[in-house]
Amino acid sequence: MKLPFKVAIMQHFILNPDTSFDVNEILEAMKPVYGKERQCNPVRIDYYLRAMLNVNILETASIELVGEKDLDVRYKITNHGVEMKKYIPKKKENSYL
């Protein structure tokens, strides 16, 4: 059984605490497991990342203007977000912590 999509995104940040990611990098990381699911798309991932930003699980690492109207926002996990690790079930396979 795999983790819920939102939790898998959070797990990706927890496993890489010193790295910042943008929507496209998260999308590529999730594709091997969740690629056939409708929720595995840039719009939904952006929505989840913004939700995690609003509850202090993630913070904005950088914002760059791409083209004339698009922003490239990179997110990084906060200390509070790392503490969420205790809520992710443990499993011996690589899919869980």
C-alpha positions in Angstrom: 0.0 0.0 0.0 1.3 3.4 -0.9 1.1 6.7 1.1 -1.6 9.2 0.3 -0.4 11.6 -2.3 -0.1 14.7 0.1 1.8 12.6 2.6 4.2 11.4 -0.1 5.0 14.9 -1.0 5.7 15.8 2.6 7.8 12.7 2.9 9.9 13.8 -0.1 10.7 17.1 1.7 11.4 15.3 5.0 13.9 12.9 3.3 15.7 15.9 1.7 15.6 18.5 4.4 18.4 20.7 3.0 17.0 20.8 -0.5 14.4 23.1 -2.0 12.0 21.9 -4.7 9.7 23.5 -7.2 6.4 22.1 -8.5 8.0 20.4 -11.5 10.7 18.7 -9.4 8.0 17.3 -7.1 6.0 16.2 -10.1 8.9 14.3 -11.5 9.6 12.7 -8.1 6.0 11.6 -7.7 5.5 10.2 -11.2 7.1 6.7 -10.7 4.5 5.9 -8.0 1.6 8.3 -8.6 2.0 9.1 -12.3 -1.3 7.4 -13.4 -3.4 9.2 -10.8 -5.4 12.3 -11.8 -4.1 14.2 -8.8 -0.5 13.9 -10.0 -0.4 17.1 -12.0 1.3 20.5 -11.5 -1.9 22.4 -10.5 -2.8 19.9 -7.7 0.8 19.8 -6.5 1.0 23.6 -6.4 -2.3 23.6 -4.4 -0.8 21.1 -1.9 2.5 23.0 -1.5 0.6 26.2 -0.9 -1.5 24.5 1.8 1.6 23.1 3.5 3.2 26.6 3.3 0.1 28.1 5.0 0.4 25.7 8.0 4.2 26.2 8.4 5.2 22.8 7.1 7.1 24.4 4.2 8.6 27.8 3.7 9.5 29.7 0.5 13.2 29.2 -0.3 13.2 31.5 -3.4 10.9 33.1 -6.0 12.0 33.9 -9.5 10.1 35.5 -12.4 10.0 33.2 -15.4 8.9 34.9 -18.6 6.6 37.8 -18.2 4.0 36.4 -15.8 5.0 33.1 -14.4 6.7 32.6 -11.0 9.1 29.8 -10.1 8.6 29.2 -6.4 10.9 26.9 -4.6 9.9 25.4 -1.2 11.9 24.0 1.6 10.7 22.1 4.7 10.7 23.9 8.1 11.7 22.5 11.5 8.0 22.1 12.2 7.6 20.1 9.0 10.5 17.8 9.9 8.6 17.1 13.2 5.7 15.8 11.1 7.9 12.7 10.4 6.4 11.1 13.4 2.9 11.0 11.7 4.2 9.1 8.7 3.8 5.3 9.2 7.1 3.3 9.2 7.6 0.6 6.7 10.7 -1.4 5.8 10.4 -0.7 2.1 11.6 2.5 0.5 8.1 3.9 0.1 7.7 4.9 3.7 10.1 6.3 6.3 
